[in-house]
Amino acid sequence: MRPTVKLLGIACVATLALVSCSDSESDNTSGSSSTGSPPITETTPAKITAVVVSTLADPIPVLGTDNRVHMAYELTVTNTLSQPTTITGVTASAGDEVLVELQGDQVGQWMRPFGATELSTTLTPGQGSRIWIDASVPAEAETPTQIENEISVEVAQEDLPLVTKTMTVSSLTPVQDKTPVTIAPPLDGAGWLDGNGCCGMTAHRTAVSPLNGEYHAPERFAIDFVKLDAEGRLFTGDVTQTSSYAYFGTDIYAVADGKVVAVVDGLNEQIPSVTPTGLPVDQYAGNHIVQDIGNGHYVLYAHMQPGSMSAIKVGQDLTTGDMIGLLGNTGNTDAPHLHLHVMDGPDPLASNGLPFVIDSFTLDNVVAGDDAIEALITTGNPPAYGPPVSDPERKDEMPMTYDVMTFSAGK
C-alpha cells in the first residue's frame, strides 16, 4: 500500500553506514588517527530496527502471597517506520529461563498503543505503545539481576537490505538490588479484599499518565481495599447509597512512622456505582493524606471522608497505628474504599509507584477471578472463591489482587 519505506528520525538511510553520512575514505582516516577511537573489538553488528524499546522504571523485586517474587515494569515500544508495524510476540527472559511469553492475542491483552481507542497490536507510523510485564520467579529461586526483553515484529512491507519482513528487537531491563519497604496494615478486622492490586492489567497498573512532560506510574502496586461482611457481601440495599456499604466510615491507621507532607480535605462524597466526570487532576485522590515514611518512600491514603482528618496537619509526626481518618468515597471513585500506594515522591500522581510488603496478616481466601469480582460488584452477594489457602498466616508479603485478608491494626 505504501510505495516507500522511511525511517522516522534517520536522515541517512540511503547507505548502511548509520554512524555517519560521510564517505568510507574519511571514516577510515578518522579511525586510524592516534587521537581517535580505540581499535574496534568484536560487537553485535548494528542494524536498523522497526521499533525502539525502553523501560519506564527498572523493577524492584517483591514477594507476593502467591509465593513468587514479582518484577513488574513497563516497556515503551515505538514504531520508527513510515509504515504500520505489528508486535507479534513478547518474551522476558533471565538467562535460559523464560519468565514471560506473550503470543498472538495475548500480546494485545498486555499492550496499549498511544492514542488508540481500541485494543491493537499494530502501531501506525511513529506511534508508541506501552507493554506491561509481570516477570516472576518462585520465592526459593535466585532473583535475576537483569531481564532480556525480546519484541517480535512484522512490518507491512520489507525494504531489503535495511528492513526485513520480520525481526526481533532486544532490550535489557536491570533489576534493582533493593528491598521493598515494610508497612503495617492500614485497616483492622476481617474481610478486607484487595481490588486492583499487583500485578495484572488492572486500572491501577495501567494508569501511566503524562504529567509535567514525563510519564509516571504511581499506582503500579496500589491497592483498593474494600470489605466483605460476615456473610461475604460487599453491600446490601441501594447500591447508590454509602450507607449500603457496612464498612463506610471505618478507621484508617498510619502504616509507619513518619511526617505528614500533604493533607487535602473538604471534598464531598461521590455517589457509589457512578463514575465521576469532570474532576481536575488534583482531586483524583479525593480527601487524602501523604506521609513521608523515610528513605524516599511516601504513602498515599486516598478517598477519605470529608472532615475526618481534621486532627492531621502538615508537618505532624505520625507513629504506626495512629488513627488518621475514616474510609470514604471522595475523588475519582465509584464505591467506598481506601486507596493506598507507596511512591517515590510526595505527589500522588507525578511519582513512581514502589512495591511494599505488609508485616503481618492472615490470608483467608482468594476470589476466583474476574467473573466472580464482577458478580460481587453488580449484586453485592458473596463471591466464589478459589481453592482453600494453605499457610494462611503471612509475614512480609505483598497482597495480590483478589486476596481476602484479616488485619490487626491500631494501638
N, C-alpha and C positions, 0 to 999 in steps of 0.2 A: 504493500500500500504506500510506503514511503520510498521515494527513489534514492535517497541518500541516507547515510548513517553518520551522524555527527556526535562528537563527544562534547558535552557541556563543559565549558571552562578549560578545555585543552586547545590552545591555539595552533599547535604544531602537530597535526595528526597525519600529515602527508608522508612522514617518514617514521621509521621505527626508533629513531634516536630521540627518546622522550625527554632526556635530561636537558637538552638544549636544542635550539634551532640552527646552531652553527654547523658548518660542514665538517666532515670527518678529519680533514687535514688539521684544522685549527684545534679540534678536540685532541688529536694525538699530540700536538705540540704542547698544549696545556698539560696533558697528563704526564709528559716526560720532564716537566720543569722540576728543578730541585726544590722549589718552594711550593709546588703544587700538592695534590692529594697523595697519600701513601699508596703503594702498589695495591692493585685490586686483588682481593682474595676471592675464593670461591663463595658465591652467594646465590640465592634464588634469583633467576633471571626476572627482570622487570617485564610486566605485561599489562596491557590495558584491561581493566575490569569494568563490567557493565554497572556495577554498584560499588559504593564505598560504604564501609561499616565502621561504627564506633560504639563504645559503651557509655551509657549515660552516667553511671556511677559504679565503681568496682564493688562487688558484693562483699558483705561481711557474713561469714557462716554462722548459722544459728540452729540449735537443736529444737525440733518440733515434737509435738505429742505423738506423732506417727513414728517416732524412733528413727528419724532421718535428719541429717544435717542439711539444711537448705541454703542455697546460694542464689538469691533472687536478684536479677538485674534485667536491664532493658537495652536492646540494641537499636541504634538508629541506622537504617539502611536507606541509601539514596540512589536513585537511578541516575547515572551520569550520561545517559544516551539521549538522542533526539527521537527515540522510538520507544514503544512500550517494552517493558521488561517484566517478566513473571518470576516470582520466587516459587520454586517447585519443591524445595526441601530445606530443612534447617537441622543441623546437629550441633550438639555441645558435648565435647569430649575432654577427658583428663587422661592423658597417655593413651592406652589402648581401650579404655573403658568409655563407652558411650553413655552419657548422663541424660541427654535429651535427644530424641529423634522425632522430627515432625515431617510428615509426607502428605501430599495431596491436600485433602480438605482440612487436615489437622493444622496446616500452616495458617490458613485463614482464620482459625479459631484463636490463634495467638498473635495475629498481626493486624495492625490498623494503619492503612495509608493516610497520610496527612490530607485533610480536607475532604476525604471521601464520606459519602452519606450511606454507603452500603459496604458490607464486608467484601474484600477483594484481595487477591494475591498478586495482581498486576499493577505495576507502577507506571503512570504516564511519564512522558519525558520530563526529567528534572524533579520528579516527585519523590518525596521522602516518606518513610514509614517507621513505625515502631514495632519491634518484635520482642515480646516478653519471654523471658527464660526463667524457669524454676529448675535449676540443676540441683540434684541432691544425691547424697551417698548415705549408706547405713551408718548409724551412730558409732559403730565399732570400727568403721573403716577410716583410713587416713584421709584427712581433708586435703584436696588438691591445692597447690599454690597458684595455679592458673588454669584457665579453661580455654580450649581452642574451639572457636565457632566456625562452622562451615556453612555458607549460604549457597545453595544450588540455584542457578539462574538459567532462564531460557529467554533469548531475545527474539523479537518478531522477525528480524531479517539479519542474517550474518553478513559481515563485511570483511572477508578474508584479505590479508592475514591478521588484521587488527582485532576483529570481533568475531568470535566463533558463535555458533548457534547456541551451544550450552557451555557453561563454565561453572567452576566452584570458586568462591571468593572466601578467603580465610581471614580471621582476626583473632587476637588474643585478648582475653579478659583476665587481668590479675585478680586473685582472691586475697582480700586484705587479711593480714595477720592480726586480727583484733577479736576481742571477746565482747559479745553483746552485753549491754547494761542489764543488771538485775533490779527488778522493781517488786514492790509488794502489790497485792490485789487492790484495785480501786473501789471494790464493792464487797458487800458482805452477804452471806447466805447461799442457798442452793438455787439451781435452775438457771444460772447465767449462761446464755447462748452467745457464742462468738459468731456474729454475722459479718461477712465481708472481710475476713482475716486472710492471712497468708495461705496459699501463695498462688491461687488461680487467677482467672481473668475476672475479678470482682470489680465493682465500682471504685473501690479504693485503689486496687493495684493498677487499674488503667487510668487513674487520674494523674496524668502527666501534663502539666499546664505550662504555657509560655507566659512567664511573668518577668517583668523588668528586663526583657531581652534575653532571657535564658529559660531553658526547660527545667522544671522542678517536679520531683516525685515525692512529696512529703508524706503521702498516705500508703507508701509501699507495704508497710506492716501494720497499718491501722486496724483497729477492731471496733465494731459497733456492738456494744453489749445490750442485749435485751433479756428479759427474764420470763421464764415459763413458771406458771403457778404450780401448786402441788399436784394438779391433775395434768400438767404438761401443756396448758393453754397459754397462748400469747395474749389474748384479750377475750373479754366477754361483753356482749351488748353492742352498742352502736360503735362501729369502728372509727367514726369521725370524732369521738369524744375522748379526751385524755383520761377521763375517769374510768374508761373501759379497760385501761391497762393498769393492773393492780400494782405494778412496780413504779408507776409515775410518782415522782417525789422521793424516791429512795435516796438515802445519804450517799454522798461520794467522798472518798478519802484520798488524801495525799499518798502517792505511791513511793515517795522517797523524801529524804531531807533536801531542802534547797529553797532558794529565794524566789518569790513571785516577781515576774518581769512584765506581766501584762494581765489586765482584768478588763473584760467588756461585759457590761450589764445593761439592762433596760430594754432589751428586745422582747417583743411579745411572742407567745406560743404560736406555733403553726397548727393547722388543722390536720390531725392524723389521717392518713390514706390519701392526702392531696399533696402533690409535688409542688413546692413553692416556685414561683416565677418572679423575674424582675429583681432578684436580690443583687446588690453590689457585692463585689468580691470580699470586702471586709466584713460582711455579715454572714458569710457561708458557715462559719463556726458557731454562729449564734452567740449566746452569752457563754463566755469561756474564760478559762484561766490558763496562762502559760507559766510554767515553773522551770527554773534552771536547776537541774539536779547534778551539775558538775561534769567536768571533762568533755565539754562540748555536747552535752545531751540536754535537750529540753523536752518537757512533757506538755501536751495539749489535752485539756479536759474540756470537751465541747458540748453544746446544745443544752446548757443548764437552765434551770428555772429562773425567770427574772426575779431579782431581789434576794435570791438565796445565797449569793456570795457577798452580801453587804459587809461582812466582817473581814473580808480578804482585801488587802491593799497591796499595791505595787511596792516592792522593797521588803515586804514581810517575809520572815523566815518560817517556813513550814517544816514540820517533822513528820516522819512516816506515821500514817494513821490519823492525822488531823482531819476532822470533818471540814470540807471546804465548800460544800454546796449541795444542791438537790438535782437529781436527774430530771431533765425536762425535754422539750420538743421545740427549741428555738433554732433559727437559722435554716440551713439547707437540709431539711429533714422531713420525712413523711410518717414517722412513728416515734414515740418516746424512746430514747436510748442515750447511753453515754458513748460518745466517740472519743477514743483515746489513741494517741500515737506519740512516738518518740521521734525527735527530729534533731538536725544538727545546727539549728538556729532558732531564734525566737519568733519568727513569722510563721503562723500556722500553715501557710501555703507556699511562700517563697523560701523553701528549705528542702532538705533531702531527708527522706524517711530512713530511720535506723531500726535495726532489729532489737528486740528486747526479750527477756525471759522473766517469768513470774516465779518468785522464790518458792512458793508452796501452794498447792491447790489439789482438789480431788476432781479427776476426770470421770464424770458419771455416765455420760452417753455421748454418742456422735450421731447427729441427724443423718438420715440415709439419703443424702443427695439433694440436687436442685428441685426435683419434683416434690419432695417432702417439705422443703422450705416454702415453695410456692403455695402448697396447700395450707401450711401453717399461717402464712401471711394473709391468705384470702379468707380463710374460715376461722382462724384463731384456735382451731382444735388441735389436740396433741399430734405431733408429727410421728412418722415412722422412724425408727432408729436402726442403726447398723448392728453388727454383732456385739455381744457384751464386751465391755472394756476389760482388758487384763491389766493388772497393776494400776489400779485407779489413783493411788497416791503419787503425785508428781512433784518434782522439785527442779527448779531452774530449767524450765522448758517454755517454749513459746506456744501458746494455744493456736490451734489451727481452725480454719473455717468449719463451722457447724459443730464444734465441741460444745458440750453442755457441762458446766463446772459448778463446784461448790467452793466458795471463798471464805476465808476468815480475815476480816479487815477491821480497822478501827483500834481503839485503845481500851 
